[in-house]
Amino acid sequence: MNTLHITITNHDLLKILSLGFLGFIISTVITPIYTTVAYKKKWWKRQRTDAWSGGTAAVYARLHAEKHKQQIPTMAGLIFVIAITVVTLILNLRRSQTWLPLAGLAGAACIGLIDDFMNVRTVNSVAGMSARLKFSLYSILLLLGGWWFYEKLGVHSIYVPWVAHNEWHVGVFIIALFWFVVIATAISVDLSDGLDGLAGGLLTSSFMAYAIIAIVENKIFLAGFCLTVVGTLLSYTWFNIYPARFFMGDVGAFALGTALGIIAVQTNTVYVLPIIGAVYAIETGSVIINRLSRKLRHGKRVFLSSPIHHHFEAIGWPETKVTMRFWILGQIASVVGLIIFLLGRRG
């Protein structure tokens, strides 16, 4: 039977906990500055008219019409992106551990920011960067990140538990795997950002789980990065829970989804990412199912609206009930993911 030995000094534990607290404080300080500018500049989130699964978003429009009349600003992801970047650059920068997730977070945030800004500057329709351009820019970013992972960090294999020769050497194909894992995670997180407080609560659980994984793997700087994200998210979610003062936008959702995917690859725990991120996977699956159903069944849908959190709204669940029950599911998924990680861990 394997024995788990975790060695962490008081200094390191104090440091990573302090990084989380500092992230919370900086985010809280930045929030009123962002709020003042956002309301003054009228960075209102435009209501989308197209459904993720195809066709018009009639159900979504009906459910959220009143909310969008309130003119709630977006791009609040800038708050925690700035806070995470400042804390990491000054106190927690390590080439082998935090450079890549920080660069991924910042790069994805820039692409998301351009898309969000194009959206808020549009008056008569919900515009933004074209899907093809956005996907292309994001793919370039991730391929560069994958190259760094392969060439500079020297990672050429992946770990697959419970099989013979569980260290699979994939060579340069690690770049393609990096691209796929991170882009899938980012899109899934973005799809989950649809109700007040939903994404913030889910991501807090996910990054806390990966902080524990990083500690077990003795990646203390990476654990500190995860806890920095947790701290900033707790501050953000304080203001984003129903009724939301602002939305994170793509600048936040894509940035955090990118960082989460990169951390999963860096800790060689891609096999537990779909478990820890089970709610994101379900959200994405519901969109795919509805899209296929509309194509194959002459417009008929399996869910009243997708992602699936809107389906539960449509059948009568209050928004707050959907959010909090999804939070619970996310917390359970994180615990199960940690159990699978420990069972499949080497040595």
BALOBA-1460 file (C-alpha; in Angstrom, 3 decimals):
// residues 347
<rec num="1" residu="m" x="0.000" y="0.000" z="0.000"/>
<rec num="2" residu="n" x="1.384" y="3.412" z="-0.954"/>
<rec num="3" residu="t" x="2.171" y="5.863" z="1.820"/>
<rec num="4" residu="l" x="1.698" y="9.556" z="1.226"/>
<rec num="5" residu="h" x="4.399" y="11.824" z="2.614"/>
<rec num="6" residu="i" x="3.767" y="15.564" z="2.373"/>
<rec num="7" residu="t" x="6.642" y="17.816" z="3.360"/>
<rec num="8" residu="i" x="5.945" y="21.512" z="3.628"/>
<rec num="9" residu="t" x="7.699" y="23.958" z="5.915"/>
<rec num="10" residu="n" x="5.865" y="26.442" z="8.098"/>
<rec num="11" residu="h" x="7.410" y="29.184" z="5.969"/>
<rec num="12" residu="d" x="6.045" y="27.757" z="2.720"/>
<rec num="13" residu="l" x="2.592" y="27.119" z="4.187"/>
<rec num="14" residu="l" x="2.462" y="30.632" z="5.608"/>
<rec num="15" residu="k" x="3.559" y="32.009" z="2.239"/>
<rec num="16" residu="i" x="0.936" y="30.289" z="0.116"/>
<rec num="17" residu="l" x="-1.853" y="31.131" z="2.575"/>
<rec num="18" residu="s" x="-0.675" y="34.745" z="2.627"/>
<rec num="19" residu="l" x="-0.731" y="34.849" z="-1.191"/>
<rec num="20" residu="g" x="-4.395" y="33.871" z="-1.136"/>
<rec num="21" residu="f" x="-5.195" y="36.517" z="1.464"/>
<rec num="22" residu="l" x="-3.226" y="39.161" z="-0.418"/>
<rec num="23" residu="g" x="-5.063" y="38.268" z="-3.638"/>
<rec num="24" residu="f" x="-8.359" y="38.780" z="-1.809"/>
<rec num="25" residu="i" x="-7.279" y="42.170" z="-0.430"/>
<rec num="26" residu="i" x="-5.964" y="43.513" z="-3.748"/>
<rec num="27" residu="s" x="-9.095" y="42.392" z="-5.604"/>
<rec num="28" residu="t" x="-11.282" y="44.046" z="-2.986"/>
<rec num="29" residu="v" x="-9.312" y="47.291" z="-3.290"/>
<rec num="30" residu="i" x="-9.515" y="47.258" z="-7.111"/>
<rec num="31" residu="t" x="-13.274" y="46.504" z="-7.162"/>
<rec num="32" residu="p" x="-14.583" y="50.034" z="-6.387"/>
<rec num="33" residu="i" x="-12.143" y="51.500" z="-8.926"/>
<rec num="34" residu="y" x="-13.371" y="49.138" z="-11.626"/>
<rec num="35" residu="t" x="-17.016" y="49.677" z="-10.634"/>
<rec num="36" residu="t" x="-16.705" y="53.467" z="-10.858"/>
<rec num="37" residu="v" x="-15.103" y="53.306" z="-14.310"/>
<rec num="38" residu="a" x="-17.421" y="50.571" z="-15.625"/>
<rec num="39" residu="y" x="-20.620" y="52.398" z="-14.706"/>
<rec num="40" residu="k" x="-19.240" y="55.736" z="-15.916"/>
<rec num="41" residu="k" x="-18.157" y="54.266" z="-19.264"/>
<rec num="42" residu="k" x="-21.368" y="52.170" z="-19.512"/>
<rec num="43" residu="w" x="-19.689" y="48.826" z="-20.084"/>
<rec num="44" residu="w" x="-23.083" y="47.118" z="-20.161"/>
<rec num="45" residu="k" x="-23.234" y="43.445" z="-21.077"/>
<rec num="46" residu="r" x="-25.297" y="43.024" z="-24.262"/>
<rec num="47" residu="q" x="-27.921" y="40.297" z="-24.252"/>
<rec num="48" residu="r" x="-27.107" y="37.540" z="-26.746"/>
<rec num="49" residu="t" x="-29.678" y="36.593" z="-29.341"/>
<rec num="50" residu="d" x="-28.161" y="33.341" z="-30.677"/>
<rec num="51" residu="a" x="-28.350" y="30.101" z="-28.709"/>
<rec num="52" residu="w" x="-25.165" y="28.128" z="-28.063"/>
<rec num="53" residu="s" x="-26.877" y="25.066" z="-29.516"/>
<rec num="54" residu="g" x="-28.043" y="26.917" z="-32.626"/>
<rec num="55" residu="g" x="-31.097" y="29.006" z="-33.469"/>
<rec num="56" residu="t" x="-32.332" y="31.921" z="-31.416"/>
<rec num="57" residu="a" x="-31.966" y="32.116" z="-27.649"/>
<rec num="58" residu="a" x="-35.671" y="32.688" z="-27.013"/>
<rec num="59" residu="v" x="-35.806" y="30.898" z="-23.655"/>
<rec num="60" residu="y" x="-32.675" y="32.648" z="-22.409"/>
<rec num="61" residu="a" x="-34.047" y="36.018" z="-23.524"/>
<rec num="62" residu="r" x="-37.273" y="35.435" z="-21.621"/>
<rec num="63" residu="l" x="-35.499" y="34.328" z="-18.454"/>
<rec num="64" residu="h" x="-32.966" y="37.170" z="-18.388"/>
<rec num="65" residu="a" x="-34.779" y="40.079" z="-20.026"/>
<rec num="66" residu="e" x="-35.286" y="41.965" z="-16.754"/>
<rec num="67" residu="k" x="-31.695" y="41.430" z="-15.677"/>
<rec num="68" residu="h" x="-30.330" y="42.976" z="-18.860"/>
<rec num="69" residu="k" x="-32.638" y="45.966" z="-18.495"/>
<rec num="70" residu="q" x="-30.740" y="46.784" z="-15.301"/>
<rec num="71" residu="q" x="-27.585" y="47.489" z="-17.339"/>
<rec num="72" residu="i" x="-24.968" y="45.482" z="-15.496"/>
<rec num="73" residu="p" x="-21.348" y="45.977" z="-16.596"/>
<rec num="74" residu="t" x="-19.093" y="43.204" z="-17.828"/>
<rec num="75" residu="m" x="-15.276" y="42.803" z="-18.024"/>
<rec num="76" residu="a" x="-15.015" y="42.531" z="-14.210"/>
<rec num="77" residu="g" x="-12.557" y="39.702" z="-14.799"/>
<rec num="78" residu="l" x="-10.026" y="42.517" z="-15.104"/>
<rec num="79" residu="i" x="-10.166" y="42.784" z="-11.311"/>
<rec num="80" residu="f" x="-8.829" y="39.335" z="-10.525"/>
<rec num="81" residu="v" x="-6.575" y="39.127" z="-13.592"/>
<rec num="82" residu="i" x="-4.754" y="42.262" z="-12.417"/>
<rec num="83" residu="a" x="-4.625" y="41.055" z="-8.807"/>
<rec num="84" residu="i" x="-3.292" y="37.586" z="-9.730"/>
<rec num="85" residu="t" x="-0.704" y="39.107" z="-12.068"/>
<rec num="86" residu="v" x="0.571" y="41.614" z="-9.510"/>
<rec num="87" residu="v" x="0.828" y="39.077" z="-6.677"/>
<rec num="88" residu="t" x="2.531" y="36.465" z="-8.855"/>
<rec num="89" residu="l" x="5.017" y="38.818" z="-10.515"/>
<rec num="90" residu="i" x="6.124" y="40.343" z="-7.236"/>
<rec num="91" residu="l" x="5.977" y="37.416" z="-4.802"/>
<rec num="92" residu="n" x="5.509" y="34.068" z="-6.541"/>
<rec num="93" residu="l" x="7.322" y="33.897" z="-9.865"/>
<rec num="94" residu="r" x="9.090" y="30.623" z="-10.638"/>
<rec num="95" residu="r" x="10.095" y="29.624" z="-14.173"/>
<rec num="96" residu="s" x="9.273" y="25.950" z="-13.756"/>
<rec num="97" residu="q" x="5.928" y="26.463" z="-12.022"/>
<rec num="98" residu="t" x="4.178" y="29.820" z="-12.394"/>
<rec num="99" residu="w" x="5.462" y="31.384" z="-15.607"/>
<rec num="100" residu="l" x="3.266" y="29.289" z="-17.873"/>
<rec num="101" residu="p" x="-0.076" y="29.569" z="-16.027"/>
<rec num="102" residu="l" x="0.479" y="33.292" z="-15.539"/>
<rec num="103" residu="a" x="1.341" y="33.831" z="-19.215"/>
<rec num="104" residu="g" x="-1.668" y="31.762" z="-20.266"/>
<rec num="105" residu="l" x="-3.954" y="33.679" z="-17.936"/>
<rec num="106" residu="a" x="-2.690" y="37.065" z="-19.144"/>
<rec num="107" residu="g" x="-2.702" y="36.130" z="-22.838"/>
<rec num="108" residu="a" x="-6.223" y="34.682" z="-22.746"/>
<rec num="109" residu="a" x="-7.383" y="37.706" z="-20.761"/>
<rec num="110" residu="c" x="-6.106" y="40.033" z="-23.501"/>
<rec num="111" residu="i" x="-8.018" y="38.143" z="-26.202"/>
<rec num="112" residu="g" x="-11.140" y="38.039" z="-24.048"/>
<rec num="113" residu="l" x="-10.799" y="41.741" z="-23.242"/>
<rec num="114" residu="i" x="-10.758" y="42.687" z="-26.927"/>
<rec num="115" residu="d" x="-13.851" y="40.555" z="-27.519"/>
<rec num="116" residu="d" x="-15.665" y="42.036" z="-24.500"/>
<rec num="117" residu="f" x="-14.749" y="45.588" z="-25.443"/>
<rec num="118" residu="m" x="-16.058" y="45.104" z="-28.972"/>
<rec num="119" residu="n" x="-19.272" y="43.785" z="-27.432"/>
<rec num="120" residu="v" x="-19.865" y="46.697" z="-25.056"/>
<rec num="121" residu="r" x="-19.110" y="49.272" z="-27.755"/>
<rec num="122" residu="t" x="-21.801" y="47.864" z="-30.031"/>
<rec num="123" residu="v" x="-25.101" y="49.713" z="-29.773"/>
<rec num="124" residu="n" x="-27.617" y="47.895" z="-31.929"/>
<rec num="125" residu="s" x="-26.507" y="44.262" z="-31.721"/>
<rec num="126" residu="v" x="-24.414" y="41.833" z="-29.741"/>
<rec num="127" residu="a" x="-21.195" y="42.030" z="-31.677"/>
<rec num="128" residu="g" x="-17.675" y="41.059" z="-30.830"/>
<rec num="129" residu="m" x="-14.738" y="39.287" z="-32.304"/>
<rec num="130" residu="s" x="-15.673" y="36.692" z="-34.911"/>
<rec num="131" residu="a" x="-15.575" y="33.126" z="-33.608"/>
<rec num="132" residu="r" x="-12.998" y="32.168" z="-36.246"/>
<rec num="133" residu="l" x="-10.634" y="35.009" z="-35.367"/>
<rec num="134" residu="k" x="-11.011" y="34.416" z="-31.650"/>
<rec num="135" residu="f" x="-10.353" y="30.695" z="-32.041"/>
<rec num="136" residu="s" x="-7.323" y="31.381" z="-34.231"/>
<rec num="137" residu="l" x="-5.756" y="33.866" z="-31.814"/>
<rec num="138" residu="y" x="-6.429" y="31.593" z="-28.888"/>
<rec num="139" residu="s" x="-4.962" y="28.591" z="-30.696"/>
<rec num="140" residu="i" x="-1.780" y="30.528" z="-31.496"/>
<rec num="141" residu="l" x="-1.468" y="31.460" z="-27.822"/>
<rec num="142" residu="l" x="-1.900" y="27.844" z="-26.704"/>
<rec num="143" residu="l" x="0.439" y="26.403" z="-29.328"/>
<rec num="144" residu="l" x="3.121" y="28.807" z="-28.095"/>
<rec num="145" residu="g" x="2.377" y="27.691" z="-24.552"/>
<rec num="146" residu="g" x="2.556" y="24.051" z="-25.619"/>
<rec num="147" residu="w" x="5.904" y="24.661" z="-27.299"/>
<rec num="148" residu="w" x="7.246" y="26.250" z="-24.098"/>
<rec num="149" residu="f" x="5.934" y="23.288" z="-22.100"/>
<rec num="150" residu="y" x="7.678" y="20.839" z="-24.445"/>
<rec num="151" residu="e" x="10.901" y="22.692" z="-25.256"/>
<rec num="152" residu="k" x="11.683" y="24.839" z="-22.211"/>
<rec num="153" residu="l" x="10.190" y="22.736" z="-19.417"/>
<rec num="154" residu="g" x="11.242" y="19.499" z="-21.123"/>
<rec num="155" residu="v" x="7.956" y="17.640" z="-20.700"/>
<rec num="156" residu="h" x="7.589" y="14.855" z="-23.267"/>
<rec num="157" residu="s" x="5.266" y="12.372" z="-21.546"/>
<rec num="158" residu="i" x="1.943" y="12.085" z="-19.760"/>
<rec num="159" residu="y" x="0.940" y="10.014" z="-16.766"/>
<rec num="160" residu="v" x="-1.928" y="7.536" z="-17.122"/>
<rec num="161" residu="p" x="-2.692" y="5.583" z="-13.923"/>
<rec num="162" residu="w" x="-3.704" y="1.931" z="-13.578"/>
<rec num="163" residu="v" x="-2.157" y="0.771" z="-16.847"/>
<rec num="164" residu="a" x="1.111" y="-0.912" z="-17.653"/>
<rec num="165" residu="h" x="3.915" y="1.543" z="-18.446"/>
<rec num="166" residu="n" x="1.776" y="4.406" z="-17.132"/>
<rec num="167" residu="e" x="4.328" y="7.038" z="-18.183"/>
<rec num="168" residu="w" x="3.445" y="7.461" z="-21.859"/>
<rec num="169" residu="h" x="6.099" y="9.136" z="-23.957"/>
<rec num="170" residu="v" x="4.357" y="11.248" z="-26.604"/>
<rec num="171" residu="g" x="7.196" y="13.547" z="-27.616"/>
<rec num="172" residu="v" x="6.260" y="16.593" z="-29.639"/>
<rec num="173" residu="f" x="2.605" y="15.534" z="-29.604"/>
<rec num="174" residu="i" x="2.494" y="16.909" z="-26.055"/>
<rec num="175" residu="i" x="1.971" y="20.290" z="-27.754"/>
<rec num="176" residu="a" x="-1.262" y="19.080" z="-29.387"/>
<rec num="177" residu="l" x="-2.419" y="17.564" z="-26.101"/>
<rec num="178" residu="f" x="-1.650" y="20.822" z="-24.307"/>
<rec num="179" residu="w" x="-3.703" y="22.728" z="-26.894"/>
<rec num="180" residu="f" x="-6.676" y="20.371" z="-26.673"/>
<rec num="181" residu="v" x="-6.849" y="20.155" z="-22.877"/>
<rec num="182" residu="v" x="-6.521" y="23.892" z="-22.306"/>
<rec num="183" residu="i" x="-8.881" y="25.029" z="-25.055"/>
<rec num="184" residu="a" x="-11.522" y="22.507" z="-23.970"/>
<rec num="185" residu="t" x="-11.237" y="23.688" z="-20.364"/>
<rec num="186" residu="a" x="-11.431" y="27.361" z="-21.284"/>
<rec num="187" residu="i" x="-14.514" y="26.910" z="-23.471"/>
<rec num="188" residu="s" x="-16.224" y="24.792" z="-20.810"/>
<rec num="189" residu="v" x="-15.565" y="27.372" z="-18.085"/>
<rec num="190" residu="d" x="-16.843" y="30.124" z="-20.368"/>
<rec num="191" residu="l" x="-20.074" y="28.180" z="-20.958"/>
<rec num="192" residu="s" x="-20.528" y="27.818" z="-17.198"/>
<rec num="193" residu="d" x="-20.386" y="31.574" z="-16.662"/>
<rec num="194" residu="g" x="-24.095" y="32.209" z="-17.121"/>
<rec num="195" residu="l" x="-25.693" y="32.898" z="-13.732"/>
<rec num="196" residu="d" x="-24.867" y="35.292" z="-10.914"/>
<rec num="197" residu="g" x="-22.030" y="33.794" z="-8.879"/>
<rec num="198" residu="l" x="-22.016" y="30.456" z="-10.692"/>
<rec num="199" residu="a" x="-18.577" y="30.465" z="-12.317"/>
<rec num="200" residu="g" x="-16.936" y="32.164" z="-9.338"/>
<rec num="201" residu="g" x="-18.098" y="29.495" z="-6.909"/>
<rec num="202" residu="l" x="-17.251" y="26.600" z="-9.222"/>
<rec num="203" residu="l" x="-13.779" y="27.901" z="-10.006"/>
<rec num="204" residu="t" x="-13.032" y="28.482" z="-6.337"/>
<rec num="205" residu="s" x="-13.585" y="24.764" z="-5.672"/>
<rec num="206" residu="s" x="-11.549" y="23.715" z="-8.715"/>
<rec num="207" residu="f" x="-8.527" y="25.864" z="-7.908"/>
<rec num="208" residu="m" x="-8.647" y="24.838" z="-4.248"/>
<rec num="209" residu="a" x="-8.511" y="21.190" z="-5.338"/>
<rec num="210" residu="y" x="-5.515" y="21.908" z="-7.553"/>
<rec num="211" residu="a" x="-3.815" y="23.806" z="-4.742"/>
<rec num="212" residu="i" x="-3.982" y="20.591" z="-2.702"/>
<rec num="213" residu="i" x="-2.689" y="18.554" z="-5.655"/>
<rec num="214" residu="a" x="0.210" y="20.983" z="-6.102"/>
<rec num="215" residu="i" x="1.104" y="20.711" z="-2.397"/>
<rec num="216" residu="v" x="1.074" y="16.909" z="-2.588"/>
<rec num="217" residu="e" x="3.308" y="17.091" z="-5.679"/>
<rec num="218" residu="n" x="5.629" y="19.513" z="-3.825"/>
<rec num="219" residu="k" x="4.970" y="22.305" z="-6.318"/>
<rec num="220" residu="i" x="4.729" y="25.025" z="-3.694"/>
<rec num="221" residu="f" x="4.865" y="28.001" z="-6.064"/>
<rec num="222" residu="l" x="2.081" y="26.498" z="-8.155"/>
<rec num="223" residu="a" x="0.034" y="25.898" z="-5.003"/>
<rec num="224" residu="g" x="0.581" y="29.547" z="-4.134"/>
<rec num="225" residu="f" x="-0.674" y="30.536" z="-7.584"/>
<rec num="226" residu="c" x="-3.818" y="28.440" z="-7.112"/>
<rec num="227" residu="l" x="-4.512" y="29.988" z="-3.717"/>
<rec num="228" residu="t" x="-3.938" y="33.460" z="-5.158"/>
<rec num="229" residu="v" x="-6.683" y="32.676" z="-7.681"/>
<rec num="230" residu="v" x="-8.928" y="31.384" z="-4.872"/>
<rec num="231" residu="g" x="-8.441" y="34.571" z="-2.878"/>
<rec num="232" residu="t" x="-9.250" y="36.837" z="-5.799"/>
<rec num="233" residu="l" x="-12.287" y="34.718" z="-6.715"/>
<rec num="234" residu="l" x="-13.698" y="34.946" z="-3.194"/>
<rec num="235" residu="s" x="-13.545" y="38.732" z="-3.473"/>
<rec num="236" residu="y" x="-15.071" y="38.701" z="-6.970"/>
<rec num="237" residu="t" x="-17.862" y="36.299" z="-5.994"/>
<rec num="238" residu="w" x="-18.769" y="38.447" z="-2.988"/>
<rec num="239" residu="f" x="-19.920" y="41.117" z="-5.450"/>
<rec num="240" residu="n" x="-21.092" y="38.737" z="-8.196"/>
<rec num="241" residu="i" x="-23.605" y="36.661" z="-6.217"/>
<rec num="242" residu="y" x="-27.268" y="37.404" z="-6.865"/>
<rec num="243" residu="p" x="-28.053" y="40.164" z="-7.639"/>
<rec num="244" residu="a" x="-24.743" y="40.630" z="-9.414"/>
<rec num="245" residu="r" x="-23.031" y="44.001" z="-9.400"/>
<rec num="246" residu="f" x="-21.027" y="42.979" z="-12.494"/>
<rec num="247" residu="f" x="-20.072" y="40.027" z="-14.719"/>
<rec num="248" residu="m" x="-16.559" y="38.659" z="-15.316"/>
<rec num="249" residu="g" x="-16.922" y="38.516" z="-19.117"/>
<rec num="250" residu="d" x="-14.648" y="36.565" z="-21.446"/>
<rec num="251" residu="v" x="-11.645" y="38.442" z="-20.068"/>
<rec num="252" residu="g" x="-12.209" y="36.543" z="-16.830"/>
<rec num="253" residu="a" x="-13.763" y="33.241" z="-17.913"/>
<rec num="254" residu="f" x="-11.230" y="32.479" z="-20.641"/>
<rec num="255" residu="a" x="-8.321" y="33.587" z="-18.459"/>
<rec num="256" residu="l" x="-9.261" y="31.329" z="-15.551"/>
<rec num="257" residu="g" x="-10.252" y="28.415" z="-17.780"/>
<rec num="258" residu="t" x="-6.881" y="28.675" z="-19.500"/>
<rec num="259" residu="a" x="-4.979" y="28.774" z="-16.205"/>
<rec num="260" residu="l" x="-6.945" y="25.784" z="-14.876"/>
<rec num="261" residu="g" x="-6.189" y="23.692" z="-17.952"/>
<rec num="262" residu="i" x="-2.494" y="24.602" z="-17.852"/>
<rec num="263" residu="i" x="-2.242" y="23.686" z="-14.168"/>
<rec num="264" residu="a" x="-3.826" y="20.283" z="-14.883"/>
<rec num="265" residu="v" x="-1.207" y="19.633" z="-17.576"/>
<rec num="266" residu="q" x="1.665" y="20.915" z="-15.431"/>
<rec num="267" residu="t" x="0.736" y="18.675" z="-12.510"/>
<rec num="268" residu="n" x="0.366" y="15.724" z="-14.931"/>
<rec num="269" residu="t" x="-3.195" y="15.172" z="-13.703"/>
<rec num="270" residu="v" x="-5.177" y="15.578" z="-16.897"/>
<rec num="271" residu="y" x="-6.958" y="12.333" z="-15.986"/>
<rec num="272" residu="v" x="-8.694" y="13.992" z="-12.986"/>
<rec num="273" residu="l" x="-9.506" y="17.302" z="-14.677"/>
<rec num="274" residu="p" x="-12.847" y="16.047" z="-16.130"/>
<rec num="275" residu="i" x="-13.775" y="14.873" z="-12.619"/>
<rec num="276" residu="i" x="-12.787" y="18.027" z="-10.748"/>
<rec num="277" residu="g" x="-14.372" y="19.997" z="-13.583"/>
<rec num="278" residu="a" x="-17.397" y="17.694" z="-13.908"/>
<rec num="279" residu="v" x="-19.881" y="20.586" z="-13.857"/>
<rec num="280" residu="y" x="-18.039" y="22.316" z="-16.713"/>
<rec num="281" residu="a" x="-18.093" y="19.042" z="-18.650"/>
<rec num="282" residu="i" x="-21.835" y="18.619" z="-18.053"/>
<rec num="283" residu="e" x="-22.495" y="22.196" z="-19.149"/>
<rec num="284" residu="t" x="-20.544" y="21.643" z="-22.367"/>
<rec num="285" residu="g" x="-22.172" y="18.271" z="-22.936"/>
<rec num="286" residu="s" x="-25.627" y="19.801" z="-22.686"/>
<rec num="287" residu="v" x="-24.756" y="22.293" z="-25.433"/>
<rec num="288" residu="i" x="-23.404" y="19.541" z="-27.691"/>
<rec num="289" residu="i" x="-26.457" y="17.338" z="-27.079"/>
<rec num="290" residu="n" x="-28.879" y="20.146" z="-27.855"/>
<rec num="291" residu="r" x="-26.977" y="21.133" z="-30.975"/>
<rec num="292" residu="l" x="-26.919" y="17.562" z="-32.310"/>
<rec num="293" residu="s" x="-30.562" y="17.086" z="-31.408"/>
<rec num="294" residu="r" x="-31.603" y="20.192" z="-33.322"/>
<rec num="295" residu="k" x="-29.740" y="18.963" z="-36.396"/>
<rec num="296" residu="l" x="-30.803" y="15.334" z="-36.266"/>
<rec num="297" residu="r" x="-34.366" y="15.747" z="-34.951"/>
<rec num="298" residu="h" x="-35.573" y="18.631" z="-37.115"/>
<rec num="299" residu="g" x="-35.104" y="21.391" z="-34.559"/>
<rec num="300" residu="k" x="-36.222" y="19.463" z="-31.468"/>
<rec num="301" residu="r" x="-34.178" y="19.991" z="-28.286"/>
<rec num="302" residu="v" x="-33.408" y="17.683" z="-25.386"/>
<rec num="303" residu="f" x="-33.049" y="20.589" z="-22.952"/>
<rec num="304" residu="l" x="-35.312" y="23.637" z="-22.931"/>
<rec num="305" residu="s" x="-32.203" y="25.804" z="-23.018"/>
<rec num="306" residu="s" x="-28.486" y="25.168" z="-22.850"/>
<rec num="307" residu="p" x="-26.054" y="25.264" z="-21.129"/>
<rec num="308" residu="i" x="-28.005" y="23.123" z="-18.715"/>
<rec num="309" residu="h" x="-28.189" y="25.715" z="-15.920"/>
<rec num="310" residu="h" x="-30.653" y="27.621" z="-18.100"/>
<rec num="311" residu="h" x="-32.728" y="24.438" z="-18.517"/>
<rec num="312" residu="f" x="-33.241" y="24.267" z="-14.757"/>
<rec num="313" residu="e" x="-34.216" y="27.931" z="-14.749"/>
<rec num="314" residu="a" x="-36.722" y="27.225" z="-17.527"/>
<rec num="315" residu="i" x="-38.418" y="24.455" z="-15.533"/>
<rec num="316" residu="g" x="-38.938" y="26.829" z="-12.633"/>
<rec num="317" residu="w" x="-35.884" y="26.693" z="-10.378"/>
<rec num="318" residu="p" x="-34.907" y="30.131" z="-9.010"/>
<rec num="319" residu="e" x="-31.531" y="31.339" z="-10.250"/>
<rec num="320" residu="t" x="-30.079" y="31.219" z="-6.741"/>
<rec num="321" residu="k" x="-31.141" y="27.581" z="-6.269"/>
<rec num="322" residu="v" x="-29.493" y="26.555" z="-9.539"/>
<rec num="323" residu="t" x="-26.301" y="28.381" z="-8.599"/>
<rec num="324" residu="m" x="-25.960" y="26.980" z="-5.103"/>
<rec num="325" residu="r" x="-26.817" y="23.417" z="-6.118"/>
<rec num="326" residu="f" x="-24.234" y="23.598" z="-8.900"/>
<rec num="327" residu="w" x="-21.724" y="24.909" z="-6.337"/>
<rec num="328" residu="i" x="-22.403" y="21.829" z="-4.200"/>
<rec num="329" residu="l" x="-21.956" y="19.568" z="-7.217"/>
<rec num="330" residu="g" x="-18.683" y="21.337" z="-7.993"/>
<rec num="331" residu="q" x="-17.441" y="20.845" z="-4.431"/>
<rec num="332" residu="i" x="-18.363" y="17.157" z="-4.470"/>
<rec num="333" residu="a" x="-16.654" y="16.757" z="-7.847"/>
<rec num="334" residu="s" x="-13.500" y="18.371" z="-6.478"/>
<rec num="335" residu="v" x="-13.407" y="15.974" z="-3.535"/>
<rec num="336" residu="v" x="-13.983" y="12.956" z="-5.791"/>
<rec num="337" residu="g" x="-11.254" y="14.235" z="-8.095"/>
<rec num="338" residu="l" x="-8.833" y="14.453" z="-5.169"/>
<rec num="339" residu="i" x="-9.713" y="10.890" z="-4.152"/>
<rec num="340" residu="i" x="-9.046" y="9.629" z="-7.701"/>
<rec num="341" residu="f" x="-5.793" y="11.608" z="-7.775"/>
<rec num="342" residu="l" x="-4.576" y="10.022" z="-4.529"/>
<rec num="343" residu="l" x="-5.622" y="6.522" z="-5.632"/>
<rec num="344" residu="g" x="-3.836" y="6.898" z="-8.967"/>
<rec num="345" residu="r" x="-0.790" y="8.724" z="-7.687"/>
<rec num="346" residu="r" x="2.650" y="7.264" z="-8.262"/>
<rec num="347" residu="g" x="4.726" y="5.984" z="-5.391"/>
